[in-house]
């Protein structure tokens, strides 16, 4: 006759039994937890340790350890592994801190030609200098261990993320001027139908470097069943570049634009002349623009002196072109009309860009600026 077990019975509440049943049939839970749940349910149903081991294709000591933990700590606690001391860490916290401090320096400052660390380079440097620095446990450091340490500290010395330093000491006041203009436009728009005969508000900038590229072989249009996309020869001819000078009326959404070969003072003055002709004589034209040399040159100031009180310039701060609303239109232009464009001449490029502006002006979109307007009282 089999010996009677001296291990006490396992009492399971209805709630715990339900959790164990769900876990025992789970396909996503860890396999060890599923097996332990089945052990506990079988033992609570009266099965012996030997029978449980045979049915689950395991050994008796494993079943006994699971049951002993359940009887001591509870059925749910027995599902998890108990913490064990393990092998003492060979790499101490001081060793890790020293490695991280090295990763936070440039390799070029330590005598290497590299600008950025690689895990292999950093591991080799640590192995060569750890004894002298008082960290002998790093003598056999591998690059994989370096990766684990840096990942835990969320350090990525092999990557570069860019930021824009504010070099304009008057950045905040200049930004406030631009945002106040956007606030004025919003208030005028809320009033219903603003009178453009009094003040016109424009966001102006240039988009230089628009390439005129010519195909050397004709494009092959999509053909069902053969090729789904436009097929294009990878070779092309460069015909030069052009500049789009554009200003968007913030009240009406109307786009004013010119295509030029360059964007010097004379081209900018030509654009100002076109605006002078486009608006009634008594209208003040307030323009948001950057500090390009053509905008503040002697030639430009001489022209402005011939039309006193006609133009009012509001300059964006240095490295603050993102405050200029027309940049959003330029982004849309690059992603739509200019995307993949091929022409046979620069004149064709200018014609097609201006045709696009005319198309937009048929149903103009009033652009709205919202970012940081609610902070004006604080700035």
DOFI-550252 format. One record per residue (C-alpha): x, y, z. Coordinates in steps of 0.02 Angstrom, whole numbers, padded with zeros to 5 digits, always signed. Each point is the difference from the previous one (the first is absolute). Example, Ala and Ser with C-alpha at 12.3 -4.5 7.8 and 13.67 -1.06 7.14 Angstrom:
2
+00615-00225+00390 +00069+00172-00033 
end
This chain:
379
+00000+00000+00000 +00064+00177-00039 +00057+00101+00148 -00120+00133+00060 +00064+00176-00032 +00040+00103+00153 -00021+00162-00100 -00162+00090+00049 -00141+00031-00122 +00000+00159-00105 -00152+00107+00028 -00049+00112-00147 -00131+00137+00005 -00119+00015-00146 +00087+00157-00060 +00174-00078+00006 -00063-00160-00082 -00076+00103-00142 +00165+00091-00028 +00096-00164-00003 -00123-00075-00123 +00019+00147-00119 +00188-00008+00015 +00007-00188-00028 -00085+00023-00170 +00097+00155-00052 +00102+00000-00160 +00088+00165+00035 +00055-00018+00181 +00175-00067+00039 +00008-00189-00015 +00069-00020+00177 -00149+00091+00075 -00123-00102-00103 +00081-00161+00060 -00002+00055+00183 -00183+00048-00012 -00040-00175-00062 +00103-00075+00142 -00097+00097+00131 -00169-00040-00075 +00042-00185-00011 +00063-00007+00179 -00153+00093+00063 -00107-00129-00091 +00086-00142+00096 +00135-00058-00120 +00164-00063+00071 +00170+00077-00034 +00052-00151-00106 -00159+00007-00103 +00019+00186-00030 +00181-00023-00054 -00048-00137-00123 -00147+00096-00076 +00102+00159-00025 +00157-00091-00059 +00110+00072+00136 +00087-00062+00157 -00061-00017+00178 +00121+00125+00081 -00065+00138-00112 -00180-00040+00047 +00046-00008+00184 +00086+00169-00004 -00153+00079-00080 -00119-00078+00127 +00110+00049+00148 +00004+00181-00058 -00189-00001-00022 -00027-00068+00175 +00120+00127+00075 -00031+00158-00102 -00165-00029-00088 -00052-00073-00167 +00024+00159-00102 +00171+00037+00077 +00057-00176-00049 -00022+00042-00183 +00152+00115+00001 +00183-00047+00028 +00066+00048+00170 +00142+00127-00002 +00171-00081+00013 +00164+00083+00047 +00092-00057-00155 +00182+00029-00039 +00072+00161+00071 +00014+00137-00131 +00176+00011-00067 -00028+00176-00070 -00037+00120+00141 -00103+00158-00005 +00161+00103+00002 +00062-00096-00153 -00162+00037-00092 +00006+00183+00047 +00178+00015-00066 -00050-00083-00165 -00149+00115-00019 +00109+00152+00035 +00114-00054-00143 -00149-00022-00115 -00052+00179+00040 +00165+00066-00069 +00054+00018-00180 +00127-00130-00061 +00094+00142-00085 +00029+00079+00172 +00084-00162+00056 +00122-00008-00146 -00103-00097-00128 -00038+00059-00177 -00182-00052+00020 -00136+00127+00031 -00122-00125+00076 +00021-00157+00104 -00036-00174-00062 -00027-00139+00126 +00156-00087-00063 +00107+00157+00016 -00068+00040+00173 +00026-00179+00061 +00180+00000-00065 +00036+00167+00085 -00072-00064+00165 +00103-00159-00006 +00159+00099-00032 -00024+00128+00139 -00105-00087+00133 +00149-00059+00103 +00075+00174+00009 -00170+00075+00044 -00028-00125+00141 -00133-00109-00082 +00088-00169-00028 -00166-00094-00016 -00020+00076-00174 +00158-00081-00071 -00102-00124-00101 -00144+00116-00044 -00091-00049-00160 -00095+00114-00117 -00163-00087+00043 +00021+00045+00183 +00035+00180-00052 -00165+00003-00095 -00095-00069+00149 +00074+00128+00120 -00032+00146-00117 -00177-00058-00040 -00040-00011+00185 +00061+00179+00024 -00089+00055-00161 +00163+00064-00074 +00027-00008-00189 +00170+00077-00037 -00001-00069-00178 -00147+00110-00052 -00025+00186-00031 -00160+00095+00032 -00003+00179-00060 -00059+00155+00091 -00005+00184-00046 +00090+00119+00115 -00081+00169+00022 +00136+00124-00049 -00115+00150-00007 +00000+00089+00169 -00166+00082-00047 -00083-00163-00052 -00147+00012+00120 -00046+00184-00039 +00012-00030-00187 -00105-00157+00013 -00129+00098+00099 -00012+00128-00140 -00034-00137-00128 -00128-00084+00112 -00087+00165+00035 -00021+00024-00187 -00079-00173-00012 -00113+00048+00144 -00053+00159-00090 -00042-00101-00155 -00102-00122+00104 -00097+00142+00081 -00035+00082-00168 -00060-00166-00069 -00117-00023+00149 -00078+00170-00035 -00072-00066-00161 +00059+00087-00158 +00160+00099+00034 +00033+00149-00110 +00156-00037-00106 +00008+00182-00051 +00073+00048+00169 +00135-00130+00037 +00060-00154-00094 +00091-00136+00097 +00122-00109-00096 +00115-00143+00044 +00146+00006-00122 +00153-00105-00037 +00105-00070-00142 +00017-00182-00048 +00169-00007-00088 +00084-00145-00087 -00151-00071-00093 +00088-00114-00123 -00045-00006-00183 +00036-00180-00047 -00022-00070-00176 -00026-00182-00044 +00121-00082-00120 -00128-00133-00042 -00191+00012+00001 -00098-00058+00151 -00096-00162-00018 -00175+00017+00066 -00085-00137+00103 -00067-00147-00098 -00123-00122+00082 +00077-00171+00017 +00176+00058-00046 +00063+00135+00120 -00109+00096+00125 +00107+00157+00017 +00076+00133-00110 +00165-00071-00065 +00139+00128-00016 +00179-00007-00059 +00114+00037+00147 +00107+00119-00102 -00050+00182-00026 +00071+00167-00053 +00014+00150+00118 -00062+00160-00079 +00030+00111+00152 -00101+00061+00146 -00133+00132+00029 -00073+00093+00150 -00183+00019+00044 -00035+00165+00086 -00170-00013+00080 -00111+00088+00124 -00165-00062+00067 -00137+00121+00052 -00047-00054+00175 -00176+00073-00013 -00052-00064-00171 +00120-00145-00032 +00051+00075-00167 +00176-00046-00057 +00116+00125-00082 +00145-00081-00088 +00144+00028-00120 +00128-00121-00072 +00175+00070-00018 +00173-00067-00039 +00072+00080+00158 -00063+00087+00157 +00103+00158+00015 -00058+00171+00053 -00058+00043-00176 -00112-00154-00008 -00071+00038+00173 -00034+00179-00049 -00089-00065-00155 -00112-00105+00112 -00037+00152+00110 -00047+00098-00156 -00124-00136-00048 -00078+00009+00174 -00007+00190-00014 -00102-00020-00158 -00111-00138+00070 -00070+00097+00149 -00092+00166+00010 +00114+00152+00020 -00052+00037+00180 +00026-00178+00063 +00140-00035+00123 +00086-00164-00046 +00067-00088+00154 +00118-00142-00044 +00074-00139+00105 +00171-00045-00071 +00173-00055+00053 +00163+00096+00013 +00067-00044-00173 +00127+00128-00060 -00112+00049-00146 -00138+00050+00121 +00108+00127+00092 +00121+00056-00136 +00033+00179-00048 -00091-00026-00167 -00154-00064+00090 +00000+00143+00125 +00019+00125-00142 -00153-00072-00086 -00101+00002+00162 +00042+00183+00019 -00090+00033-00166 -00162-00076+00070 -00006+00067+00178 -00122-00082+00122 -00042-00131-00131 +00094-00150+00069 +00027-00056+00179 +00123-00142+00027 -00012-00118+00149 +00157-00106+00006 +00004-00175+00070 +00140-00032+00125 +00161-00083-00056 -00030-00187-00025 -00186+00033+00022 -00059-00033-00177 -00124-00126+00070 -00099+00150+00061 -00032+00051-00180 -00166-00074-00052 +00042-00013-00185 +00127-00135+00040 -00147-00119+00015 -00054+00041-00177 +00177-00029-00064 -00001-00170+00083 -00163-00045-00086 +00067+00064-00166 +00154-00112+00014 -00103-00154+00042 -00131+00024-00137 +00032+00104-00156 +00191-00003+00004 +00013-00184+00047 +00091-00091-00141 -00022+00144-00122 +00093-00007-00167 +00007+00145-00124 +00085+00043-00163 +00053+00176+00051 +00004+00119+00146 -00136+00100-00086 -00113-00152+00006 +00037-00023+00185 -00048+00181+00036 -00157-00015-00104 -00059-00156+00089 +00034+00068+00174 -00094+00161-00037 -00142-00101-00075 -00010-00096+00163 -00012+00163+00097 -00142+00057-00113 -00088-00165+00030 +00016+00023+00189 -00065+00178-00013 -00159-00061-00084 -00051-00075+00168 +00117+00085+00125 +00025-00076+00171 +00012+00117+00149 +00145-00063+00105 -00021+00013+00188 +00140+00009+00129 -00039-00067+00173 +00164-00055+00079 +00042+00098+00160 -00130+00136-00030 -00070-00035+00173 +00171+00043+00074 +00005+00179-00063 -00047+00071+00169 +00149-00090+00077 +00132+00041-00131 
end
